[in-house]
Amino acid sequence: MGLRASLGILLLAGALTAPAGAADSFRIEETTIEGIQGAIQSGAATCRDVVKAYIARAKAYNGICTNLVTPDGKAVRTGAGAVRAGTPLKFPAQTKAASSYLPDLDQYEGPPLDFGRMENTASDPGVQQQYGMVVGRKDAGAVNALETLNIRGERSVACKAACDTAPSKGANPAHCPAQCDAFRNYPDALERAAELDAQYGRKPDLAKLPLYCTVVTVKDWYDVKDMRSTGGNDVAYAMDAAPRDSTVVRQVREKGAIVFGVSIAAEVTHLASGPETPKRTFLGGGGSIRSSWAGHVCNPYDTERSAGPSSGGAGASVAANLATCSICETTSGSCREPAGQNAAVSFVTTKGLTSEDGTATAQHINHRPGAICRTLGDAARVVDAMKEEDGRSYDPRDMFTALPAALKPSASYASFTSPNGAKPLAGMRIGIVREYMVKHAANDGAITDLIDAEVKAVLQGKLGAQIVESVDPKWPDDTGVPNMTYTFQDALAEVLPVNVPEYFHQMDGDTPEFAVPGYDVRTRDYLVALSLRKAPLSPKLNLRRLTANLDNTERDAFMMARYLAERGDAKIKTWADYAANSKWRAEDIAAGSRNAATRNPQDLRATQGIDRMKMQTVIRMIVTKVMRENKLDVLVHPNMGVPQWKIGTDREPVIDGRAAAGPWLTDTMGGPEIAVPAGYNQIVYDARYVLSADKKSYSLVTGTEKGLLNHPMPVSLLFWAGPGEEAAVLKAAGAYEAASRHRAPPPQFGPLR
């Protein structure tokens, strides 16, 4: 049996767990938007049947998948968690002894560790959550991807149980907050599906409602009017549902989608140093998504491992067939990484072609909404639906949507995803970005080699594209692939001196970071010579380094203050209110948040770093110049170069700027990007903790011992280009997806019987 066959059930076009009352021929697992709509049109299912089937899967699979880390590994007493899919969450009593992965723990002399424990939440003292250190549970059979389902009685803590009864049931009980009278008028997911069934039956108006009965989850950074929206935090708002939908949520609703749930996201935090310091040290959790209210997300392909950064709940919910698609948000890789780690597809457009309105993180230069689905065609359809009716996506609430009309696509995004012909990419030139394929450590090898082979065999061999590679001194020249004649180093040398001379004033101690022997790189004479290619560029300056140390401003404090003022909650009006009414998953976050609340900055000017807005223009110029000089249509490289890390440890340690490589460049530039499944990897060199020489701290070091993952884990290929190049990126990614078909569902989360 081949690797893909061993990963799961055969993929059936539009076939999965049969909803009650539906024909046996239709199942929701691995189905597409077209599959759902076809089943409704044929009479194999109703929209309500589809939603019921997703609720059944959430009930079966959306449970706790982590264990507490304790000093002794002994069982703990647990209470009930929040209600999801009609049943309170159950927490495992078993724990993991810290000594099982922290070496020499008996010799540790540092601050007490922030060990795992069960505690009551701030939002609802009647339910519990895991706090402190946790690890992923092996073969847990649950992923904990959705923090809230759109089901009456459980979709809000402020209006829970009998305070969210249907209006047809009579008045709310007297103890219910007055705000619940309006909230309960929103239909839940089942009721909305029933409304669509009653209105359209087997003849949905797909021209008006292209997302008809598409079951969508939303990352908990985007506001949703009919579900708890708290940015992932355990914060006790007076009313935890937002007063209105984010623009993208409103748009997909108006196009017929069922907004089914809120996916778990990294909690929104503002951290600062100050008078309060944590008394306990927290280890692990970096890059693995955990919400203080909803808990930790696990990867459905291996529940001991990460499901990705802050949109991890979105990625896991799609991968485990808990939703058709999910609205994600990316700041530094938070759409593409969860898609890649969960064998799903993500699509994000040029900054401003989709609105970022309706979130505490809105209108930051790095932030963009996108879609994660199991197919690119579906992701493109969802992003098409995010646009305003005129197709231009201008939203007066988001200044970044005020873009030139020329960036408007000439046709729907979905129309570009199915190129035709035996060699559909013939005539297309694709650049492999080797800067993001350098093998910094042993853990970089397997995925890089897999992607390199995929590009040559599929993009070039099967599809007919011409490939060229960029040049990096740490990548051995591939004699079988032509080099770019104009390199990224060439563009850096020409563009940076003219536009960002301050870039060369960054220091490494007492020495300029980008020092060149024989030159003072901070002077006009050097920068003029560099721009004319008469002086060398420091080898330390490359794409991996380009976006580090950008401006340190108080923009986050500004955006949070603005968001809370717009939200108008009766209880949470400022960040100080927010911090005072919140409970955090770890003590270091709690202390940092309370310090941030006391600072209350009024001066929002940058205090250090390179201006981020300026760098967006500079990066766009660098990338576009390289593409034009080499006549390139699309750029590609591994979406992530290292395997998924274990929950309870952290990402592979940063080496030579690797951690910030893919995420920061494309997000700061704001160009279109698509992640597509590219296969599966089983080789890993897991990072490990080591005790410091003075016995007072632990640090994570790169792995050196080759191992095999318990289960093959997804790998993906990233396609991207300069602003406005959506059509080319969609064409290349769509052709690759059709020719490779690597997506296979996670074996532990098959159809319900």
VORO-646277 format. One record per residue (C-alpha): z, x, y. Coordinates in steps of 0.2 Angstrom, whole numbers, plus 2048, in hexadecimal, padded with zeros to 3 digits. Last residue first. Layout:
[node [Z; X; Y]]
...
//
This chain:
[node [838; 799; 819]]
[node [839; 7A1; 82A]]
[node [82A; 7AD; 82D]]
[node [82D; 7C0; 82E]]
[node [83A; 7C9; 838]]
[node [840; 7D7; 82D]]
[node [82E; 7DD; 82A]]
[node [82A; 7E0; 83D]]
[node [818; 7D9; 840]]
[node [809; 7E3; 840]]
[node [7FE; 7E9; 84F]]
[node [7F2; 7F7; 84B]]
[node [7E2; 7ED; 84D]]
[node [7D8; 7FD; 850]]
[node [7C6; 7F7; 856]]
[node [7CC; 7E7; 85F]]
[node [7DA; 7F0; 867]]
[node [7CF; 7FF; 86D]]
[node [7C2; 7F3; 874]]
[node [7CF; 7E9; 87D]]
[node [7D7; 7F9; 884]]
[node [7C6; 800; 88A]]
[node [7C0; 7EF; 892]]
[node [7D1; 7EB; 89A]]
[node [7D3; 7FD; 8A2]]
[node [7C1; 7FB; 8A9]]
[node [7C4; 7EA; 8B0]]
[node [7D5; 7EE; 8B7]]
[node [7CE; 7FC; 8C2]]
[node [7D6; 7F5; 8D2]]
[node [7E2; 803; 8D5]]
[node [7DF; 813; 8CB]]
[node [7DE; 814; 8B8]]
[node [7E8; 810; 8A8]]
[node [7E8; 80F; 895]]
[node [7F8; 813; 88B]]
[node [7F7; 815; 879]]
[node [805; 80F; 86E]]
[node [810; 814; 85F]]
[node [81B; 808; 855]]
[node [828; 80D; 849]]
[node [827; 810; 836]]
[node [838; 80B; 82F]]
[node [848; 816; 82A]]
[node [840; 823; 835]]
[node [83D; 834; 82C]]
[node [846; 844; 831]]
[node [842; 855; 838]]
[node [851; 85F; 83F]]
[node [84F; 866; 850]]
[node [854; 858; 85B]]
[node [856; 85A; 86E]]
[node [868; 85B; 875]]
[node [873; 84D; 87B]]
[node [883; 853; 884]]
[node [895; 850; 880]]
[node [8A4; 854; 88B]]
[node [8B5; 85D; 88C]]
[node [8B5; 868; 87D]]
[node [8B3; 878; 889]]
[node [8A4; 87E; 87E]]
[node [89C; 86D; 880]]
[node [89B; 861; 871]]
[node [88A; 85D; 86B]]
[node [881; 84C; 869]]
[node [871; 84A; 860]]
[node [85E; 847; 863]]
[node [855; 840; 854]]
[node [846; 84A; 84E]]
[node [83B; 83C; 848]]
[node [82C; 83A; 83D]]
[node [828; 828; 837]]
[node [81A; 823; 843]]
[node [810; 813; 845]]
[node [7FF; 80F; 84C]]
[node [7F6; 80D; 85D]]
[node [7FE; 7FD; 864]]
[node [7F6; 7FA; 876]]
[node [7FE; 7FE; 887]]
[node [7F5; 7F8; 896]]
[node [7F5; 7FF; 8A8]]
[node [7EE; 7FA; 8B9]]
[node [7F3; 805; 8C8]]
[node [803; 805; 8D2]]
[node [804; 817; 8D6]]
[node [817; 818; 8D5]]
[node [816; 80F; 8C4]]
[node [808; 819; 8BE]]
[node [811; 82A; 8C2]]
[node [823; 824; 8BE]]
[node [822; 81E; 8AC]]
[node [816; 82A; 8A4]]
[node [81F; 83A; 8A8]]
[node [831; 837; 8AD]]
[node [838; 83B; 89D]]
[node [82D; 84A; 89A]]
[node [831; 853; 8AA]]
[node [832; 864; 8A2]]
[node [83E; 85F; 895]]
[node [849; 84F; 897]]
[node [854; 84B; 888]]
[node [84E; 83F; 87B]]
[node [853; 82E; 880]]
[node [865; 82A; 87D]]
[node [873; 828; 86F]]
[node [87B; 818; 86B]]
[node [86B; 80F; 867]]
[node [860; 81C; 85D]]
[node [850; 822; 866]]
[node [83F; 81B; 864]]
[node [833; 829; 860]]
[node [82C; 835; 86E]]
[node [81C; 836; 877]]
[node [81C; 825; 87F]]
[node [80D; 81C; 885]]
[node [802; 82A; 87E]]
[node [7F4; 82F; 889]]
[node [7E5; 826; 891]]
[node [7DB; 826; 8A1]]
[node [7CD; 81A; 8A5]]
[node [7BC; 81A; 8AD]]
[node [7B9; 82C; 8B1]]
[node [7AB; 834; 8BB]]
[node [7B4; 845; 8BB]]
[node [7B4; 846; 8CE]]
[node [7B8; 834; 8CF]]
[node [7C6; 834; 8C3]]
[node [7CE; 843; 8CA]]
[node [7CD; 83C; 8DC]]
[node [7D4; 82B; 8D6]]
[node [7E3; 833; 8CE]]
[node [7E7; 83E; 8DD]]
[node [7E3; 831; 8EA]]
[node [7EE; 824; 8E2]]
[node [7FC; 831; 8E0]]
[node [7FB; 835; 8F3]]
[node [7FB; 822; 8F8]]
[node [80A; 81F; 8EC]]
[node [813; 82F; 8F2]]
[node [813; 828; 904]]
[node [81C; 819; 8FF]]
[node [828; 823; 8F5]]
[node [82D; 82F; 903]]
[node [832; 840; 8FC]]
[node [845; 843; 8F9]]
[node [854; 842; 904]]
[node [85E; 836; 910]]
[node [852; 828; 910]]
[node [856; 81C; 91E]]
[node [85F; 80C; 91A]]
[node [86E; 80D; 926]]
[node [879; 7FE; 924]]
[node [880; 804; 913]]
[node [88D; 7F8; 90B]]
[node [897; 807; 903]]
[node [8A5; 7FD; 8FB]]
[node [899; 7F3; 8F0]]
[node [891; 803; 8EA]]
[node [8A2; 80A; 8E4]]
[node [8A5; 7F9; 8DB]]
[node [894; 7FC; 8D2]]
[node [898; 80E; 8CD]]
[node [8A9; 809; 8C6]]
[node [8A2; 7FB; 8BC]]
[node [893; 806; 8B6]]
[node [89F; 814; 8B0]]
[node [8AA; 808; 8A7]]
[node [89D; 801; 89C]]
[node [896; 7EF; 898]]
[node [899; 7E9; 8AA]]
[node [8A3; 7DA; 8AF]]
[node [89E; 7D1; 8BF]]
[node [8A7; 7C6; 8CD]]
[node [8AD; 7D5; 8D8]]
[node [89C; 7DE; 8D6]]
[node [892; 7CF; 8DC]]
[node [89E; 7CB; 8EA]]
[node [89D; 7DD; 8F0]]
[node [88A; 7DC; 8EE]]
[node [88A; 7CD; 8FA]]
[node [889; 7BA; 8F9]]
[node [88F; 7B6; 8E8]]
[node [899; 7A6; 8E8]]
[node [88F; 798; 8F1]]
[node [87F; 7A0; 8EB]]
[node [872; 7A1; 8F9]]
[node [864; 7A9; 8EE]]
[node [85B; 7AF; 8FE]]
[node [86B; 7B9; 904]]
[node [86E; 7BF; 8F3]]
[node [85C; 7C6; 8F2]]
[node [85D; 7CE; 903]]
[node [86D; 7D7; 900]]
[node [866; 7DD; 8EF]]
[node [856; 7E3; 8F7]]
[node [85F; 7EC; 904]]
[node [86B; 7F5; 8F8]]
[node [85D; 7FA; 8ED]]
[node [854; 801; 8FD]]
[node [862; 80C; 901]]
[node [857; 81B; 900]]
[node [856; 82B; 8F6]]
[node [843; 82F; 8F7]]
[node [83A; 836; 8E8]]
[node [841; 844; 8DF]]
[node [836; 844; 8D0]]
[node [824; 83C; 8D2]]
[node [819; 84B; 8D0]]
[node [823; 855; 8C3]]
[node [81A; 84E; 8B3]]
[node [809; 84E; 8BD]]
[node [80B; 860; 8C1]]
[node [814; 86C; 8CC]]
[node [81D; 87A; 8C2]]
[node [80D; 884; 8C1]]
[node [80F; 888; 8D3]]
[node [7FE; 885; 8DC]]
[node [7F4; 895; 8E0]]
[node [7EC; 899; 8F1]]
[node [7DA; 899; 8F6]]
[node [7D7; 887; 8F0]]
[node [7D3; 880; 901]]
[node [7E3; 875; 900]]
[node [7ED; 884; 8FA]]
[node [7E7; 88F; 908]]
[node [7EC; 882; 915]]
[node [7FD; 87F; 90C]]
[node [800; 892; 90C]]
[node [7FD; 895; 91E]]
[node [806; 885; 923]]
[node [816; 88C; 91C]]
[node [822; 885; 90F]]
[node [819; 88E; 900]]
[node [81E; 89F; 907]]
[node [812; 8A9; 8FD]]
[node [811; 8B9; 8F3]]
[node [818; 8B2; 8E3]]
[node [816; 89F; 8E3]]
[node [826; 894; 8E5]]
[node [825; 882; 8E0]]
[node [838; 87E; 8DF]]
[node [83B; 888; 8EF]]
[node [849; 894; 8EC]]
[node [85B; 893; 8F1]]
[node [860; 886; 8E4]]
[node [84F; 87E; 8DE]]
[node [849; 878; 8EF]]
[node [83C; 86B; 8F4]]
[node [833; 871; 904]]
[node [822; 870; 8FB]]
[node [822; 85D; 8FB]]
[node [825; 85D; 90D]]
[node [812; 861; 90F]]
[node [80E; 850; 909]]
[node [7FD; 84B; 90F]]
[node [7F3; 85B; 912]]
[node [7FD; 866; 906]]
[node [7FE; 859; 8F8]]
[node [7EB; 854; 8F7]]
[node [7E2; 864; 8F3]]
[node [7EE; 86D; 8E8]]
[node [7F3; 85D; 8DF]]
[node [7E0; 859; 8DC]]
[node [7DC; 86A; 8D5]]
[node [7EC; 868; 8CA]]
[node [7E6; 857; 8C4]]
[node [7D6; 860; 8BE]]
[node [7C4; 860; 8C4]]
[node [7B8; 865; 8B5]]
[node [7C2; 85B; 8A9]]
[node [7C1; 864; 899]]
[node [7B5; 85F; 88A]]
[node [7BD; 85B; 87A]]
[node [7BA; 864; 869]]
[node [7C1; 874; 870]]
[node [7D2; 86C; 873]]
[node [7DA; 878; 87F]]
[node [7EC; 87B; 87A]]
[node [7F8; 870; 885]]
[node [805; 87A; 88F]]
[node [7F9; 880; 89C]]
[node [7F3; 86F; 89F]]
[node [7E1; 86A; 8A1]]
[node [7DB; 858; 8A1]]
[node [7D0; 852; 892]]
[node [7BF; 84A; 890]]
[node [7BA; 83B; 886]]
[node [7A9; 832; 885]]
[node [7AB; 821; 87E]]
[node [7A1; 81B; 86F]]
[node [7AD; 80E; 868]]
[node [7AF; 814; 856]]
[node [7AF; 827; 858]]
[node [7B4; 829; 86B]]
[node [7C1; 81C; 86D]]
[node [7C5; 81A; 85B]]
[node [7C5; 82B; 852]]
[node [7C8; 837; 861]]
[node [7D5; 82C; 86A]]
[node [7DE; 828; 85A]]
[node [7DF; 83A; 855]]
[node [7E7; 83F; 865]]
[node [7F2; 830; 864]]
[node [7F9; 835; 853]]
[node [7FB; 848; 858]]
[node [805; 843; 868]]
[node [810; 837; 85D]]
[node [814; 844; 850]]
[node [817; 853; 85C]]
[node [823; 84E; 86A]]
[node [833; 84E; 85F]]
[node [831; 861; 85C]]
[node [833; 865; 86E]]
[node [828; 866; 87E]]
[node [818; 861; 875]]
[node [80D; 85E; 884]]
[node [804; 84D; 883]]
[node [808; 846; 894]]
[node [7FF; 854; 89D]]
[node [7F1; 852; 891]]
[node [7EA; 843; 89A]]
[node [7DC; 83E; 88F]]
[node [7CD; 838; 89B]]
[node [7C2; 82A; 895]]
[node [7AF; 829; 89A]]
[node [7A6; 819; 896]]
[node [794; 819; 892]]
[node [796; 812; 881]]
[node [7A7; 809; 881]]
[node [7A0; 7FA; 877]]
[node [798; 804; 869]]
[node [792; 7F6; 85D]]
[node [791; 7EA; 86C]]
[node [79D; 7DF; 875]]
[node [7AC; 7E1; 880]]
[node [7BB; 7D5; 87E]]
[node [7C9; 7D8; 88A]]
[node [7BF; 7D6; 89B]]
[node [7BE; 7C3; 89B]]
[node [7D1; 7C2; 899]]
[node [7D3; 7CA; 8AA]]
[node [7CA; 7BB; 8B2]]
[node [7BA; 7C0; 8BC]]
[node [7B6; 7CB; 8CB]]
[node [7C8; 7D1; 8CC]]
[node [7CF; 7D1; 8DE]]
[node [7D1; 7E2; 8E4]]
[node [7C3; 7DF; 8F1]]
[node [7CE; 7D2; 8F9]]
[node [7D8; 7E0; 901]]
[node [7EB; 7DE; 8FC]]
[node [7F9; 7D4; 904]]
[node [802; 7D2; 8F3]]
[node [80D; 7E0; 8F8]]
[node [816; 7D5; 905]]
[node [81D; 7CA; 8F8]]
[node [823; 7B9; 8FE]]
[node [812; 7B5; 906]]
[node [80A; 7B6; 8F5]]
[node [7F8; 7BB; 8F3]]
[node [7F3; 7BB; 8E1]]
[node [7E0; 7BB; 8E6]]
[node [7DB; 7AE; 8D9]]
[node [7DB; 7A0; 8E5]]
[node [7E8; 797; 8DA]]
[node [7F4; 7A5; 8DA]]
[node [7F4; 7B2; 8CD]]
[node [801; 7B2; 8BF]]
[node [7F5; 7A8; 8B3]]
[node [7E9; 7B7; 8B2]]
[node [7F8; 7C1; 8AD]]
[node [7FC; 7B5; 89F]]
[node [7E9; 7B5; 899]]
[node [7E9; 7C8; 89A]]
[node [7F8; 7C9; 88F]]
[node [7F0; 7BD; 883]]
[node [7E0; 7C7; 881]]
[node [7EA; 7D7; 880]]
[node [7F3; 7D1; 870]]
[node [805; 7D0; 86B]]
[node [80A; 7CC; 87C]]
[node [814; 7D5; 88A]]
[node [80F; 7CF; 89C]]
[node [811; 7D7; 8AD]]
[node [81B; 7D7; 8BC]]
[node [81B; 7E6; 8C8]]
[node [829; 7F1; 8D0]]
[node [826; 803; 8D6]]
[node [824; 800; 8E9]]
[node [833; 7F4; 8EA]]
[node [82E; 7E3; 8EF]]
[node [83A; 7DA; 8E3]]
[node [849; 7E2; 8DA]]
[node [855; 7D3; 8DC]]
[node [847; 7C8; 8D6]]
[node [83D; 7B9; 8DC]]
[node [82D; 7C1; 8E3]]
[node [824; 7CF; 8D9]]
[node [813; 7C7; 8DB]]
[node [804; 7CC; 8D1]]
[node [7F5; 7D5; 8D8]]
[node [801; 7DF; 8E3]]
[node [803; 7EF; 8D9]]
[node [7F3; 7F0; 8CE]]
[node [7F5; 7E6; 8BE]]
[node [801; 7E8; 8AF]]
[node [7FC; 7E4; 89D]]
[node [808; 7E7; 88E]]
[node [803; 7E6; 87C]]
[node [80F; 7E5; 86D]]
[node [814; 7F1; 860]]
[node [826; 7F0; 865]]
[node [829; 802; 86C]]
[node [818; 801; 875]]
[node [81C; 7F0; 87D]]
[node [82D; 7F6; 882]]
[node [826; 806; 88A]]
[node [817; 7FD; 893]]
[node [821; 7F0; 89C]]
[node [831; 7FA; 8A2]]
[node [827; 80A; 8A5]]
[node [82F; 80F; 8B5]]
[node [831; 7FF; 8C0]]
[node [829; 7F3; 8B4]]
[node [82D; 7E1; 8B2]]
[node [829; 7D6; 8A3]]
[node [823; 7C4; 8A1]]
[node [823; 7C0; 88E]]
[node [817; 7BA; 882]]
[node [816; 7AE; 873]]
[node [829; 7AE; 870]]
[node [836; 7B2; 863]]
[node [828; 7BA; 859]]
[node [832; 7CA; 855]]
[node [826; 7D5; 85F]]
[node [826; 7C9; 86E]]
[node [838; 7C7; 86F]]
[node [83A; 7DA; 86D]]
[node [82F; 7DE; 87B]]
[node [837; 7D2; 887]]
[node [848; 7D7; 882]]
[node [843; 7EA; 885]]
[node [83E; 7E6; 897]]
[node [84A; 7F2; 89E]]
[node [846; 801; 892]]
[node [840; 800; 880]]
[node [845; 7F7; 870]]
[node [850; 806; 86B]]
[node [855; 80A; 85A]]
[node [861; 804; 84C]]
[node [858; 7F4; 84A]]
[node [849; 7FC; 844]]
[node [838; 7F3; 845]]
[node [841; 7E5; 84F]]
[node [848; 7F1; 85C]]
[node [859; 7EC; 862]]
[node [85E; 7E4; 872]]
[node [870; 7E7; 878]]
[node [87C; 7DA; 87F]]
[node [87A; 7C9; 889]]
[node [885; 7CA; 898]]
[node [887; 7DD; 89A]]
[node [875; 7DF; 896]]
[node [86E; 7ED; 88B]]
[node [85E; 7F5; 88A]]
[node [85C; 806; 882]]
[node [856; 813; 88F]]
[node [867; 81C; 88F]]
[node [873; 813; 884]]
[node [87E; 821; 87F]]
[node [88F; 828; 884]]
[node [89C; 820; 890]]
[node [8AA; 82A; 896]]
[node [8BA; 821; 89B]]
[node [8C5; 822; 8AB]]
[node [8B6; 81D; 8B5]]
[node [8B7; 823; 8C7]]
[node [8BB; 818; 8D6]]
[node [8BB; 821; 8E7]]
[node [8A9; 823; 8E9]]
[node [899; 827; 8DF]]
[node [88C; 819; 8DF]]
[node [884; 80D; 8D3]]
[node [879; 7FE; 8D7]]
[node [876; 7F4; 8C7]]
[node [86A; 7E7; 8C1]]
[node [86D; 7E5; 8AE]]
[node [860; 7EC; 8A2]]
[node [857; 7DC; 89C]]
[node [859; 7CF; 88F]]
[node [84C; 7C2; 88E]]
[node [84D; 7B1; 897]]
[node [847; 7A3; 88C]]
[node [83A; 796; 889]]
[node [82F; 794; 899]]
[node [822; 789; 891]]
[node [812; 78E; 898]]
[node [806; 781; 89F]]
[node [7FD; 78A; 8AE]]
[node [80A; 783; 8BA]]
[node [818; 78B; 8B0]]
[node [80E; 79C; 8B0]]
[node [80E; 79B; 8C3]]
[node [820; 796; 8C6]]
[node [825; 7A5; 8BB]]
[node [81A; 7B1; 8C4]]
[node [820; 7AB; 8D5]]
[node [833; 7AC; 8D0]]
[node [83A; 79B; 8CD]]
[node [846; 792; 8D9]]
[node [859; 790; 8DC]]
[node [85D; 79D; 8CF]]
[node [868; 797; 8C0]]
[node [879; 79F; 8C0]]
[node [881; 793; 8CC]]
[node [892; 798; 8D3]]
[node [88D; 7A9; 8CD]]
[node [898; 7B2; 8C0]]
[node [890; 7C2; 8BD]]
[node [88E; 7C9; 8AB]]
[node [87D; 7D2; 8B0]]
[node [86C; 7D1; 8A9]]
[node [864; 7CE; 8BA]]
[node [86E; 7BD; 8BB]]
[node [862; 7AF; 8B8]]
[node [869; 7A1; 8AD]]
[node [85C; 795; 8A9]]
[node [852; 786; 8B2]]
[node [84E; 78F; 8C3]]
[node [848; 79F; 8BB]]
[node [84A; 7AF; 8C6]]
[node [842; 7BF; 8C0]]
[node [84D; 7CE; 8BB]]
[node [852; 7C5; 8AB]]
[node [841; 7C8; 8A3]]
[node [838; 7B8; 89F]]
[node [834; 7B0; 88F]]
[node [823; 7A6; 88C]]
[node [81E; 799; 87F]]
[node [80C; 795; 883]]
[node [80B; 782; 882]]
[node [7FC; 781; 88D]]
[node [7F9; 793; 895]]
[node [7E8; 78E; 89B]]
[node [7EE; 77E; 8A3]]
[node [7E1; 777; 8AF]]
[node [7D2; 77D; 8A5]]
[node [7DC; 77B; 895]]
[node [7DF; 768; 898]]
[node [7E8; 765; 888]]
[node [7DF; 758; 87C]]
[node [7EA; 756; 86C]]
[node [7F8; 74D; 876]]
[node [7F5; 74F; 888]]
[node [802; 746; 892]]
[node [80F; 742; 884]]
[node [80D; 753; 87C]]
[node [80F; 75C; 88D]]
[node [81F; 752; 890]]
[node [825; 756; 87F]]
[node [823; 769; 882]]
[node [82D; 767; 892]]
[node [83B; 75E; 889]]
[node [83B; 76C; 87C]]
[node [83C; 779; 889]]
[node [849; 771; 893]]
[node [845; 764; 8A0]]
[node [84C; 768; 8B2]]
[node [856; 759; 8B8]]
[node [866; 761; 8B1]]
[node [866; 76D; 8C0]]
[node [867; 75F; 8CD]]
[node [877; 758; 8C6]]
[node [87D; 769; 8C1]]
[node [880; 76E; 8D3]]
[node [88E; 761; 8D4]]
[node [898; 76C; 8C8]]
[node [89D; 762; 8B8]]
[node [8AF; 75C; 8B6]]
[node [8AA; 74A; 8B9]]
[node [89E; 749; 8AA]]
[node [88C; 748; 8AE]]
[node [884; 737; 8B1]]
[node [87A; 72F; 8A4]]
[node [870; 734; 894]]
[node [85F; 732; 89D]]
[node [864; 740; 8A9]]
[node [863; 74C; 89A]]
[node [874; 755; 898]]
[node [878; 765; 8A0]]
[node [88A; 764; 8A5]]
[node [88E; 75E; 893]]
[node [88B; 770; 88C]]
[node [888; 77D; 89B]]
[node [885; 77B; 8AD]]
[node [88C; 78B; 8B4]]
[node [889; 794; 8A4]]
[node [877; 78F; 8A4]]
[node [86A; 78D; 896]]
[node [876; 788; 889]]
[node [879; 775; 88B]]
[node [866; 771; 88B]]
[node [85B; 77D; 883]]
[node [851; 78A; 88D]]
[node [857; 799; 883]]
[node [862; 7A6; 88B]]
[node [865; 7B9; 887]]
[node [856; 7BB; 87C]]
[node [853; 7CC; 873]]
[node [862; 7CD; 868]]
[node [858; 7D5; 85A]]
[node [85E; 7CE; 84A]]
[node [85C; 7D3; 837]]
[node [868; 7E1; 839]]
[node [85F; 7ED; 82F]]
[node [86A; 7FC; 835]]
[node [876; 7F6; 843]]
[node [872; 7FE; 854]]
[node [881; 807; 85C]]
[node [88D; 802; 869]]
[node [898; 80A; 877]]
[node [8A2; 7FF; 883]]
[node [8A1; 7EC; 884]]
[node [89C; 7E0; 877]]
[node [89C; 7CE; 87D]]
[node [8A8; 7BF; 87C]]
[node [8A8; 7AD; 880]]
[node [8B5; 7A1; 888]]
[node [8B6; 7AC; 898]]
[node [8A5; 7A7; 89D]]
[node [89D; 7B1; 8AB]]
[node [8AA; 7BF; 8AA]]
[node [8A8; 7C1; 897]]
[node [8B6; 7C2; 88B]]
[node [8B9; 7D3; 882]]
[node [8B4; 7DC; 872]]
[node [8B5; 7EE; 871]]
[node [8AA; 7FE; 870]]
[node [8B2; 80F; 875]]
[node [8B0; 815; 887]]
[node [8B6; 827; 883]]
[node [8C6; 82E; 889]]
[node [8C3; 83C; 896]]
[node [8C0; 84D; 88E]]
[node [8C9; 857; 880]]
[node [8BE; 854; 871]]
[node [8C4; 85E; 862]]
[node [8C6; 84F; 856]]
[node [8B5; 84A; 85C]]
[node [8AD; 859; 854]]
[node [89C; 851; 853]]
[node [899; 840; 85A]]
[node [88E; 837; 84E]]
[node [89A; 831; 840]]
[node [8A9; 836; 84B]]
[node [8A6; 826; 855]]
[node [8AB; 81B; 847]]
[node [89F; 80C; 846]]
[node [8A5; 7FB; 846]]
[node [8A6; 7EC; 83B]]
[node [8AB; 7DB; 842]]
[node [899; 7D6; 846]]
[node [897; 7CA; 854]]
[node [891; 7B8; 852]]
[node [888; 7B0; 860]]
[node [88C; 79D; 862]]
[node [87F; 791; 85B]]
[node [873; 785; 863]]
[node [864; 791; 865]]
[node [870; 79C; 86F]]
[node [882; 799; 873]]
[node [88C; 7A7; 87B]]
[node [897; 7B1; 870]]
[node [8A5; 7AC; 864]]
[node [8B4; 7B8; 861]]
[node [8B6; 7C8; 858]]
[node [8C5; 7D1; 850]]
[node [8C1; 7E3; 84D]]
[node [8BD; 7ED; 83D]]
[node [8C1; 7FF; 83C]]
[node [8B5; 80D; 840]]
[node [8C3; 818; 846]]
[node [8C0; 81C; 858]]
[node [8B4; 80D; 85B]]
[node [8A2; 80B; 85D]]
[node [89E; 7F9; 85E]]
[node [890; 7F3; 853]]
[node [87F; 7ED; 858]]
[node [872; 7DF; 853]]
[node [879; 7CF; 85A]]
[node [86E; 7C0; 857]]
[node [85C; 7BA; 85C]]
[node [855; 7B9; 84A]]
[node [859; 7A9; 842]]
[node [85D; 79E; 851]]
[node [84F; 7A6; 85B]]
[node [843; 7A2; 84C]]
[node [849; 790; 84C]]
[node [847; 78F; 85F]]
[node [835; 796; 85D]]
[node [831; 789; 850]]
[node [838; 77B; 85B]]
[node [82D; 781; 86A]]
[node [81D; 780; 85F]]
[node [822; 76F; 858]]
[node [824; 768; 86A]]
[node [813; 76E; 86E]]
[node [80C; 764; 860]]
[node [806; 76C; 850]]
[node [7F7; 76B; 843]]
[node [7EF; 75E; 84D]]
[node [7DF; 768; 850]]
[node [7E1; 769; 863]]
[node [7F4; 76E; 861]]
[node [7EF; 77B; 854]]
[node [7E1; 782; 85F]]
[node [7ED; 783; 86E]]
[node [7FA; 78D; 864]]
[node [7EC; 799; 85C]]
[node [7E4; 79B; 86D]]
[node [7F5; 7A1; 875]]
[node [7F6; 7AD; 866]]
[node [7FF; 7AB; 855]]
[node [809; 7BA; 84E]]
[node [816; 7AE; 847]]
[node [814; 79C; 84C]]
[node [80E; 795; 83C]]
[node [800; 788; 839]]
[node [7F8; 784; 829]]
[node [807; 77B; 822]]
[node [804; 76C; 82E]]
[node [811; 769; 83B]]
[node [820; 75D; 839]]
[node [82D; 76A; 83B]]
[node [825; 77A; 841]]
[node [81C; 785; 834]]
[node [821; 797; 835]]
[node [810; 7A1; 839]]
[node [7FD; 7A0; 83B]]
[node [7F2; 7A3; 84A]]
[node [7E7; 7B0; 842]]
[node [7F1; 7B6; 833]]
[node [7F8; 7C7; 833]]
[node [7FD; 7CD; 822]]
[node [810; 7CE; 821]]
[node [819; 7DE; 825]]
[node [81A; 7F0; 828]]
[node [814; 7F5; 816]]
[node [803; 7EF; 81A]]
[node [802; 7FA; 829]]
[node [807; 809; 820]]
[node [7FB; 807; 811]]
[node [800; 800; 800]]
//
